[in-house]
Amino acid sequence: MNYETYIPEALEIVSAWEIDPEDFAQVVNDQARIMAASDLDLIANAEFDNPYYPLQF
């Protein structure tokens, strides 16, 4: 399933976080990709520098 399917749910999740307005769209897209597990290799090896991410790998 592609990540666009998850954007409405990701939008709802991310809107509860304190996100800087300039980062909001990127964080929503990243959350949707994580939810869709669209690129497991990328996610598994990712080092997220974004302080808004609750997940740390």
Protein Blocks (a to p, Z undefined) as FASTA:
>chain_A
ZZklmmmmmmmmmmmpccdfklmmmmmmmmmmmmnomalmlmmmpccfbfkbmbdZZ
